[in-house]
Amino acid sequence: MSADGDPADVALERVALGDRRAQSLEAALIAEMTHRYGAGGPGPVAAAGFDPPEGCFLLAVAEGRPVGCGGFRRLGPDRAEIKRMYVDPSVRGLGVGRRLLRGLEDGAAVAGYREVWLETGTEQPEALGLYVSAGYVAVPPYGEFRDDPRSLCFKRTLGT
């Protein structure tokens, strides 16, 4: 990041979810979600779903240090699911999450998806603000936490 926090200094790097840097960020995400939601939070996800051509996993790297991550995987014929969006607390609010989200949406469009869906929760106000400001709209609960009243799900049509 530049001295003024310019996210343009953040590179997006495509990696396998099994990359040690990605695993470290995933572990930080799981720890933070356990802190925010208590026991029963997310566990690791299967790495194979994020492999091209149907998936992708990105690292946000600033000054050689991974500061964020996120990926998409196939959810349906024309639908990808964004998973594992995480930004290190030291760089939150500087546009890293928005840059990651845009990179994932662009990658999903190139892979042939027309929509992206995601699941987040009430205890993640930063994520909610990002997704709503990026044009995501609420959808009925789905996925691992669909029966948890704190689970909130969203979609965005790509190309709009």
ABEGO torsion letter per residue (X at the ends): XBAAGBAAABBBBBBBAABAAAAAAAAAAAAAAAAAAEBGBBBBBBAAAABOAABBBBBBBBGGBBABBEBBBBABAABBBBBGBBBBAAABGAGAAAAAAAAAAAAAAAAGBABBBBBBBAABAAAAAAAAAAGBBBBBBBEAAAABAABBBBBBBBGX
